[in-house]
Amino acid sequence: MAPYGLKISWENIGDPIAKGETFPEWIKEIISEALKNNSVFGYCPSRGLDATREYLAKKDGKIHKNDIIFFNGLGEAINKTYGYLAMTSKVL
């Protein structure tokens, strides 16, 4: 029982494995092969890999690779984006 006698219903946060999904063998093979390379244990640039950002920018055709930033999840994305806004900005 939660504080104050409230009942909490715990929800799955979207974990497909917990919902019974299986991971495709072809992805497991790619990951297994990649793990043999020490570079996979390092960090990538904070903004994301240049090649990936260049590819996405070319796909769109209207933006530059420097307009693209990757985040480590929605919480970080929201936090960083709000941090970049001017203090006088209003967000709906």
N, C-alpha and C positions, 0 to 999 in steps of 0.2 A: 504494500500500500504506500502511496506517495504521501508527502507531507499534507497536512490538513485533511486527511482522509479522502483525497482525490484519487480516482482510478486513472492510470495512465495506459493508453493503448500504444504499444511500441510498433512502429511501422518499419518495413524494410526500406532502406535508403536507395533502392534501385540496384542492389547487388544481384546480377543475373545468376551467379553460381548458387547463391542462397535460394533462388527461386527455381533451382533445378536445371538450369541451362548447362550445356557442356561447352567446353572451349574447343574450337575446331583444331583438328590435328595439324593442318597446314600452318596455322599460326604457331603452334607449339614447336614445330620443326624449325621455323624461321627464328624463333626466340632461342631455341637450343643452339643453333648454329652461331647466332650473334654472341652468345655468352662466351664463346671461345676467344673472342677478341677483347683484350683489356680495355679498349677505348669505350666500350659500352658502359663501363663503370664510372666514367668521368662525367663532368657537367657539360651541358651544351651552353652556348651563349644565352644570356638572360632574355634577349629579345627573340630567341629562336634561331634555328639554322638559316644562314643566308640563302642557301639553295632553296629551301622550302618557302621562305618569304618571297624570293624572286619568282618562283613558280606561281604562287598565289597571286602576286601582283600582275603577272603576265596574263593569267586566266581572266582577271577582272578587266585589265587594260586601262583602268581609270585611276589606279592608285600606284604608289611607289612602294618598294619593299620596306622602306622606313616608316610607312603608315601602318605596318602590321606588327602587332605585339602578341606574344603567347603568354598565357597565364597558367598557373598550376591548379586551377579550379575556379568555380564561380565566385566563391568568397573573396579570393585574392583579386579577381578581375573587378569586382564591384568596388573593393577597397581602393585599389590603384586608380581606377577611373574617377571615383569621387575625389581622390587626392589631386588629380590633374586639373580638376575644374576650378574656375575662379570662385572665390568665396561668395561672390554676388550671384552665382549661377542658381537657377531654380530647376529642379528635376521633377518631372511628373512620373 
